[in-house]
Amino acid sequence: NKMLQQRTQMDKEALKAVLNGQWGTIGPKSIEGAKQLCSLTGIPFGVTTFSLTAALEALLRGMYIGYGDEVMVASYSDAADAMAAAAIGAKPVFADIDPNTCTLSVDSAKQRWSGNIKAVIADAPGGSFGSLKQLHELCRQKGAKLILNLQGSFSAALGEESLAGQADAVAVNLDDNLLCPGVQGGALLTADEPLFESAFAFHNCG
């Protein structure tokens, strides 16, 4: 029908604007999308990436984590958590999950903690945040950063209190059915400006 044809034409024009813009995820449309994500979440700094894994890797590199360092992840978690840590040369350290929420167990994190852990990546399976506040406090005490991986849970997370206060940074999967249907990509968001600038620099360098 006429409405569908108009929408199809609008989508084609939007795609042309992206293809004719600057390269990759630092083009004008991507920057506009990142600003909208920041507005939606209340987190002031963000950049889109080609995938959630790329967002996690940029954040870890932005924290200057690398060989000899460790990144704690849950034993039951998004594979991207451990993959991003391994990609930068860090060692993934696995902690148990809370059987009631399937999120990373704070008690297990305390037991598995070592002096080499520089960051923790926590998931929110099915929109469950578990003991995220306690985990964030543990990271603060230990001098480590907490990254929240919102793989498939971004829309559910919008009902929570400020995401900026839940973790030091958030990695988003844009292929969330309630957010951007059919879109493949990711984004990183943070209220920490120096971390954002560092992560953006690593992302911008490929």
N, C-alpha and C positions, 0 to 999 in steps of 0.2 A: 504494500500500500504506500501512499504518498509519504506518510510519517516515517516509515522504515527507510524509504529512499533518501529522505532528507537527513536522517540520522547516519546512514551509510556514507553520504557525501561529506557530512561533518567529520566523521571518523577519518575519512581519506585525507581531508584537508589538515586535520590535526597530525596525522602520520607524516604528511609531507613536511609540516613545520618542524617535526622532530628530525626527520632525515636530512633536511636542509640546514639544520641548526649546527651548533658546534658538536664536536665529537663526544660520544658516550654520555656518561652520567654527570657531566659538568656543563651540558648545554642548557639553554634558557628554559626549556620545558621541564627538564629534570630539576633545575634550581627552583622553578615555580612549584613543582610537586613537593620538594623538600620543605618549602615554606608552608605549604598547606598542611603537611604532616605535623610540623612544629606548632602551627596554630591549633590543630585538632587535639594535640596531646598536651599543650602547654609547656613543652620542652623547647627551650629557645634556640638550640643549634642542631642542625641535621643536614645530612647529605644522602642522596640516593646512591645505590650501588647496583652491580649487575646481579647480585644474589645475597641472601642472608649470610652465607659463609664468607663472602667478601667483606660484608659489614663487620662480622666478628673478627676477621683477620686484620682489617684496618684499625679496629679499636685496640686489639692486642699490640699491634705494632706501634700505635699511637701512645701506648703505655710503656713503650720501650722494653717489651718483654721479648726474650729470645733464648738462645742456647744457654743451658744451665738453669733456666727458670722453670717453674712449674705452674700449671693452671688446673685448678680443681673443677671437676665436672661430676654430674650425677651418673651413677652406674646405669640408670635407665633415663636416657636423655636423647635429644636430637644428635644424630651422628656428627652434625656440623660443629658441635661444641669441641669435641676431641680433635676433629680434623683441622679446625682452624688453629688450635694450639700446636699440633704437630707440624702444620705448614710453616710456622715461623721458627721451628726448632725447639719449642718448649715441650716439656713432658706433661701429658695429661695425668692427673691424679684422680682416681675414681673414689667417690664417697657413696655410701648407701642412700637409699631414698626412704622417705617416710611412707610406710605402707598405706596410710590413710589418705594421703594427698598425692602420692607419686612424685613429690617434689624433693629436692635435695634436703637430706636430714641435717639439721644444725648439729645435733649430737655427734653424728658420724663425721661431719666436717671438722669438728673439734678434735676428734680422735685421729683423723687422718692428716691433720695440719702439720706442715713442716716449714722451716724457715725460708725455703725456696719458693713458696707459693706467692705469686705476685698478683693473681687475679682468680676470681671464681665466676664461672658461667652457670647461671641458674635458669631452668626452663619453667614455663607455666603451662603444663599439659592440661588441655581442656579448659583453660582459663583459671586454673587453680594456682594461687600464689603461695600457698603453704605458709611457712614461717619466714617469709622473705624479709620482714623487718628485722628479725633476730639475726638472720644471715648477714644482712647489711651491717648491722652493728658489730658482728664478729669480724667482718672484713675491716671495718674502721679500726677496731682494736688491734688488729694484726698488721695494719698498714697495707692492705691489699685492696684492689678495686673489684666491685661487683658489677657484672654485666648481666642484664636480663634478656634472655632469648625469647622473643614472642613469636616463635614458629607456630603459625596457625592460630594464635590466640590474641591477635592485636585488637580485634573488634571487642572481644570480651573484656580486655584490659581497660578499655575506655570507660567502663563503669566503675573502675577502681579510683581511689584517691590519687593525687598527682603522681604520675609515673616518674617524674623527675626526682621525687623523694624516695622512690622504691629502690633505686640502684644508681650507680655512678654513670651508667650508660645503658641504652636499650638498643637491641638489634631487632629489626622488623622484617618479617617476610611479607612482601607486598602481594604475594599470591594467596591472599586471604579472601575467601569467597564473599565476605561482607564488605570488603574494602575495595579491592580492584580486581574484579572477576577476570580471569584469563591473562592477568599480567604476571610476567616472570621477572622478579627483581627483588631488591632488598633496600634497606636504609638503616642508617645509624643515627641515633638521637642522644643528646646529652645536654646537661645544664652546666657542664664543666668546660668553659671556653678554651683554656689551654689544651685540654684533651681533645676537643673538637678540632682545633687548629692542627694539632699534631696528627690526628687520625686522617684529617682531610689531606694533609701534605703527603702522607703515605699512599692514600687512595689516589690522589691526583698524579702520583708518579707511577701508577700502574701496579 
